[in-house]
Amino acid sequence: MHGVTSAPARNDVVDAPPVPRPPDAPVRAARRHVVGTLMVEAMAIAVLVIGSSALPARALTTTAAATGLSVLAFRAALGARRARLPGLAAWGALGLLQVAVLVPGLDATPDTTRVVMALVGLGAIPFVTGLVPMVAAHGLFAGSRDDVAPGLLAVAVAGGLGVLAAIGLAGVAGVDDPRVSTLVPYVAAGMAVLVLAEVLAHHRTGAGHPATVAAVAGVAVAAQVLILIDTQDASVDAAVTGLVVAGATAAVGLLLATALSTPRRLVVPAEEAGGGPRMAGFALAVLVAVAAAARLAVSRPLWLDEAATAEATGGSLGDALAATRTADAHPPLIDGLVWLTRQGLGAGDLALRAPSLLAGLVLVPAIYVTATRLYDRRTGLIAAVVAALGPGLLWLSGGAGPGMVAALLATLALFTMLRAVERGRPFDWLLFGVTGAVLVWSHQLAVLHAAVLLGAAGVVVVERWRSRTPDAGRALAGWAGAALLTVAAFGTLLAYRDGWGPPTVLPPREYATSGAPGAGRSVLGLAGTAVNGVLGFHPRDVTSRLLALWPLAILATFALTVRAWSRRGLLLVVLAVTPFAALLVAQVAGAPRTPLFALEWIATALPMIAIGLGRAATLAGGWPRARLIAAVGAAVLVLAAVDQATRVEPVERVDVTPVIEDVAAEARAGDLVVYAPATVGDLVRHEVGGAEVVGLSRGAELAAGAEGRVFVVGAFGYADDTTRDRVLALITDVSARRPLSSEDRRGETTLWRFG
């Protein structure tokens, strides 16, 4: 649990920077350790991947064994340099966790050996990419507890990108065996977890406890060996399972050792509380639990936009990225994440929504630490209440869209920017650049959020340069590196997508409900989106009354903030306003984002609004008064969430799910299902299994010769007159050949059944 210590009020974007400390000898040695590991692992990747397809059969086993032993010996030697005998044992064991996957290929057929070599080579890619951010992690190598969380975050992001790269390269590895594409996601995930253990191992060693690393790694090796020995069949599968289990054992064990050896206080002593909350750690844990319960308790059927994501991510990763490259307004990061979760969780609705659900849970502590760094613990705790209970954020957490992931990344980008300009270390600037780079790949408007953060950091850097502060040169170099990473990521995205991307997305679920956004194209529509973001979706009688109060809300906000205006407050306001301003400008310019004012368009602003609400509550007075305001606000959010969950339902006129559920329950192999228009096609294909599902154009051709029953779904709420006429013509044609069993109408969706 994170500690809660009092923080002084800060009225500027940053406080005075700390005096930089030169790295000492152990830290330099640790960096050389990481650089050496990077070089050895990169060479091993090349040898294993190229050798798996290019070497003759008799050379495969020798090459695999020599490569594995070389990696193991080199890693053990580097560990000995890092911490002598305990280091040799620790990094020897960690190296063994990596290379043990090769064991099933040393006494097997050449085909199996090729598969194992390709798997280990591709799986090492996330290990190498995860190590890259560690080169700049000075404080982590020195045993700094404050650097553990950002270090894990940086390595997790870099390793995650490596996992996607490994999966994408599986098809071009040159080994024509289905086991490669099937198992490489699990090997890559195991290696990505293992590199997290590497981060914690360096931290524990820097803190003076290398024996702990050796002990935990030894337990992980024992678990891996037991799995290899216990399983006699499918030895390659067993080796992969052993890697995943052992990597998780090492990471979890070192994480527990880190937490237990350097505990954070959950309760702040009264004399140190400074008038703020003393039990913020407990409260934050409760909020995360409440957020999880609230998100899991609310379920809704899959909708059109989510079904499109399901359709796009049902094949290989390459197919998913190709399908979403230009089909949707938002970049394909969310599609890559959904594809990844579907590999482990299957094709159910939970797998589609898992990235949003997890992002919604992580957002609660992320908002707390960001608001605490921006203002104080009181602001952080109240903002976390909004993040946990806010109906708008609950709504985004329950879908398969990019909104919640973008909201989390926007929060992390703000946190890493504040950390970078306050501490000024290369690792912090690198982390800021990596977070910004990932952010722009998550959402079409996220580049604006990243640009504001870079601009704010640039202002601070220029001021330091003009003031000739000691760290001005390092700050300028760090800012330039972060800007280069973000700009390069955005440029790559533009090249990949052949431009900015289309201005439209499929209508999300809220546009088909009784709480659908209103106010048309006016500024009230923007205000309504902001209200939806905080208080969620409600029947029109409630929404209209809430909209009538927005001028009073502006006045109240002005009255609260004008007393303590700061550059930090200005930054927060600009970040919150930017997506709204972009939507308004696009509308005036004649290129609006469609559908208008959907909640996902302003997702990056929602955490900023939550922090702003937390700040407004703290400006009302001391902690007792702010606590009372927070309690009242939490009660309002709970009532709003309950109202949203119980009274906001799809309007029957455009609700296609009941009809599709009927077809899914009745259609069997040999039956034909025809749908119209194309908008509902992804949803029909996702829900209906076994039967052949085709669009209207092919339906007219196949209906005459279908062996089984024929179902025709006409969703006229989404169709134009031409499509309606074509559906009726098809019904007339099929009726001439087959008896019409029944005709069911639900709103403007009709289902025809033919025997």
Stockholm file with secondary structure:
# STOCKHOLM 1.0

chainA/1-755         MHGVTSAPARNDVVDAPPVPRPPDAPVRAARRHVVGTLMVEAMAIAVLVIGSSALPARALTTTAAATGLSVLAFRAALGARRARLPGLAAWGALGLLQVAVLVPGLDATPDTTRVVMALVGLGAIPFVTGLVPMVAAHGLFAGSRDDVAPGLLAVAVAGGLGVLAAIGLAGVAGVDDPRVSTLVPYVAAGMAVLVLAEVLAHHRTGAGHPATVAAVAGVAVAAQVLILIDTQDASVDAAVTGLVVAGATAAVGLLLATALSTPRRLVVPAEEAGGGPRMAGFALAVLVAVAAAARLAVSRPLWLDEAATAEATGGSLGDALAATRTADAHPPLIDGLVWLTRQGLGAGDLALRAPSLLAGLVLVPAIYVTATRLYDRRTGLIAAVVAALGPGLLWLSGGAGPGMVAALLATLALFTMLRAVERGRPFDWLLFGVTGAVLVWSHQLAVLHAAVLLGAAGVVVVERWRSRTPDAGRALAGWAGAALLTVAAFGTLLAYRDGWGPPTVLPPREYATSGAPGAGRSVLGLAGTAVNGVLGFHPRDVTSRLLALWPLAILATFALTVRAWSRRGLLLVVLAVTPFAALLVAQVAGAPRTPLFALEWIATALPMIAIGLGRAATLAGGWPRARLIAAVGAAVLVLAAVDQATRVEPVERVDVTPVIEDVAAEARAGDLVVYAPATVGDLVRHEVGGAEVVGLSRGAELAAGAEGRVFVVGAFGYADDTTRDRVLALITDVSARRPLSSEDRRGETTLWRFG
#=GR chainA/1-755 SS CCCCCCCCCCCSSSCCCCCCCCCCHHHHHHHHHHHHHHHHHHHHHHHHHHHHHHSCHHHHHHHHHHHHHHHHHHHHHHHHHHHHHHHHHHHHHHHHHHHGGGGGGTTSCHHHHHHHHHHHHHHHHHHHHHHGGGGGCHHHHTTCGGGHHHHHHHHHHHHHHHHHHHHHHGGGSSCCCHHHHHHHHHHHHHHHHHHHHHHHHHHHHHTTCHHHHHHHHHHHHHHHHHHHHHCCSSHHHHHHHHHHHHHHHHHHHHHHHHHHHSCCCSSCCHHHHTTSCSCHHHHHHHHHHHHHHHHHHCCCCCCHHHHHHHHHTSSCHHHHHHHHTTTSSSCTHHHHHHHHHHHHHCSSHHHHHHHHHHHHHHHHHHHHHHHHHHSCHHHHHHHHHHHHHCHHHHHHHTSSSSHHHHHHHHHHHHHHHHHHHHHCCHHHHHHHHHHHHHHHTTCTTHHHHHHHHHHHHHHHHHHHHHHTCTTHHHHHHHHHHHHHHHHHHHHHHHHHHTSSCCSBCCCCGGGGBTTCCCSTTSHHHHHHHHHHHHHCCCCHHHHHHHHHTHHHHHHHHHHHHGGGCCHHHHHHHHHHHHHHHHHHHHHHTTCCCBSTTCGGGGGGGHHHHHHHHHHHHHHTSSHHHHHHHHHHHHHHHHHHHHHHHHHCCBCTTTCCHHHHHHHHHHCCTTCEEEEESGGGHHHHHHHCCSSEEECHHHHHHHGGGCSSCEEEEEEGGGCCHHHHHHHHHHHHHHHTTSCEEEEEEETTEEEEEEC
#=GC SS_cons         CCCCCCCCCCCSSSCCCCCCCCCCHHHHHHHHHHHHHHHHHHHHHHHHHHHHHHSCHHHHHHHHHHHHHHHHHHHHHHHHHHHHHHHHHHHHHHHHHHHGGGGGGTTSCHHHHHHHHHHHHHHHHHHHHHHGGGGGCHHHHTTCGGGHHHHHHHHHHHHHHHHHHHHHHGGGSSCCCHHHHHHHHHHHHHHHHHHHHHHHHHHHHHTTCHHHHHHHHHHHHHHHHHHHHHCCSSHHHHHHHHHHHHHHHHHHHHHHHHHHHSCCCSSCCHHHHTTSCSCHHHHHHHHHHHHHHHHHHCCCCCCHHHHHHHHHTSSCHHHHHHHHTTTSSSCTHHHHHHHHHHHHHCSSHHHHHHHHHHHHHHHHHHHHHHHHHHSCHHHHHHHHHHHHHCHHHHHHHTSSSSHHHHHHHHHHHHHHHHHHHHHCCHHHHHHHHHHHHHHHTTCTTHHHHHHHHHHHHHHHHHHHHHHTCTTHHHHHHHHHHHHHHHHHHHHHHHHHHTSSCCSBCCCCGGGGBTTCCCSTTSHHHHHHHHHHHHHCCCCHHHHHHHHHTHHHHHHHHHHHHGGGCCHHHHHHHHHHHHHHHHHHHHHHTTCCCBSTTCGGGGGGGHHHHHHHHHHHHHHTSSHHHHHHHHHHHHHHHHHHHHHHHHHCCBCTTTCCHHHHHHHHHHCCTTCEEEEESGGGHHHHHHHCCSSEEECHHHHHHHGGGCSSCEEEEEEGGGCCHHHHHHHHHHHHHHHTTSCEEEEEEETTEEEEEEC
//
